Amino acid sequence: MNLYVVRHGQVPSNVEGIVSGWNDEKLTEKGIEQATKINHVLQSIKFDVVYSSPVDRAKQTAEIVAPQHDIILDPRLAEREPGAMLGKSRKNIDKNAWNSLDMDRTPEGAETLAAGLKRVKSFLDEIYSKYVEKTVLVVTHNFISKCIWILENNIQNKELIDSFFHDNGEVKFYRERKIDFEER
């Protein structure tokens, strides 16, 4: 399977550097331009299926990137639950708790990396079994993209995990499942 992962285009909370969660933000003008650029970059690729987070900014991006496709909304691709961090500056995040592999919730009630990996693993297991030798497009968020990257590459180094970033309007590509994941 060929897997293309797109992070949604820019929204106001990205510009402001705040945690946004599942809000109804629409793409900024730059976000629309980013999605349009991805559409042009990927136009020669025939996608067999397109999945998106049900969060508005991802749905809007998917509609611009793949307007000729039916888009399957999957809650496993949604942004992380931010808990009490909603609306707060990303600078105030305790990265050790935020990226914890040892707990399901941070002290602020936010979903941890461990919890995100569980739901993303479920999604990946499903699409890899359904779409053998197919090409899949996923439009989602930085957090989910990080989970996909970790699982696809079996990343276990904490410094690498902490350094991962998927920019707005960026495409990442994965070809064929490399490992059979065990429960994390």
QUIPE-V697965 format. One line per field, one symbol per residue. ss: DSSP state (H for helix, E for strand, L for the rest). phi: phi as a letter, one per 20 degrees, with the letter a starting at -180 (. if undefined). psi: psi as a letter, one per 20 degrees, with the letter a starting at -180 (. if undefined). A space follows every 50 residues. Layout:
# QUIPE-V697965
ss=???
phi=???
psi=???
This chain:
# QUIPE-V697965
ss=LEEEEEELLLEHHHHHLELLLLLLLLELHHHHHHHHHHHHHHLLLLLLEE EELLLHHHHHHHHHHLLLLLEEELHHHLLLLLHHHLLLEHHHLLHHHHLL LLLLELLLLLELHHHHHHHHHHHHHHHHHHLLLLEEEEEELHHHHHHHHH HHHLLLLHHHHHHLLLLLLLEEEEELLLLLLLLL
phi=.dcdddegffcgfffemdfdmefegdffgfffffffffgffefeeeeebc dbfffgffgffgfefcfedfdeecffefgffelffgnefffefefffgdf ddbecfgenffefgffffffggffgfffeecglddddcdbcggfffffgg ffdlfcfgffgfefbdfgmdddccdlfecefege
psi=qppppppqrqrhhggikqphckrkqqqrghhggghggggghjhipophqp qqqipghgggghhggmhiqppopoiijqqqoiciipirphhjpnhgghkp jiqhqrhjjqprhggghghhgggggghhhhlpkrpppppbrgghgggggg ghjlpiohhgghippoqpkqpqpppqphropqp.
